Amino acid sequence: MPLVLAPIGQEMRIVRIAADDKTKKHLANLGVISQSNITVLSSSGGSTVCVVKDGRLALDRDVASRIFVA
């Protein structure tokens, strides 16, 4: 399921990132890579706030919809 539909507060595993290479590299620099864990803190308006490792990220709806979790 896309990250925008993930349940809030539940740790999920990233299974696929369907984005161009530039976006994938940027996300990798932030710690968002396949097989890593991510937890959604809130999803409202046009952004999704999530925790990756020890940091918080705010992703816009377009980017969050390209990150698939299970």
C-alpha positions in Angstrom: 0.0 0.0 0.0 1.2 3.6 -0.5 2.6 5.4 2.5 -0.3 7.9 2.3 -2.7 5.1 3.2 -0.6 3.5 6.0 -2.1 3.4 9.5 -0.9 6.1 11.9 1.5 4.9 14.6 2.2 1.5 13.2 5.8 0.7 12.1 5.8 -0.5 8.5 8.6 -1.8 6.2 9.3 0.0 2.9 9.0 -2.6 0.0 9.3 -0.3 -3.0 9.9 3.2 -4.1 8.4 4.1 -7.5 10.2 7.3 -8.3 12.8 8.6 -10.7 16.5 8.1 -9.8 17.0 11.7 -8.6 14.1 11.3 -6.1 15.3 7.9 -5.0 18.8 9.2 -4.3 17.4 12.2 -2.3 15.2 9.9 -0.3 18.2 7.5 0.3 20.2 10.4 1.7 17.3 11.0 4.1 17.3 7.3 5.1 14.2 6.3 3.1 15.4 3.1 1.3 13.8 -0.3 0.6 13.7 -2.7 3.5 13.9 0.0 6.1 11.3 0.8 8.7 9.1 3.8 8.7 6.3 5.0 11.0 3.6 7.5 10.0 3.0 10.1 12.7 0.3 12.1 10.9 -1.2 12.4 7.5 -3.3 15.5 6.9 -3.7 18.1 4.2 -1.0 17.5 1.6 1.8 16.2 3.7 2.7 13.0 5.6 4.9 13.3 8.7 6.9 10.1 9.4 9.7 8.8 11.5 12.7 7.1 9.8 15.5 5.9 12.0 15.8 8.7 14.6 14.5 11.6 12.5 11.2 13.0 11.4 10.4 13.8 7.8 7.5 15.7 6.2 6.8 14.3 2.7 4.4 15.9 0.3 1.5 13.8 -1.0 3.1 13.1 -4.4 6.3 11.6 -2.9 4.5 9.7 -0.1 2.2 8.1 -2.7 5.3 6.7 -4.5 6.6 4.9 -1.4 5.0 1.5 -0.9 5.0 -0.2 2.5 3.8 -3.5 3.9 
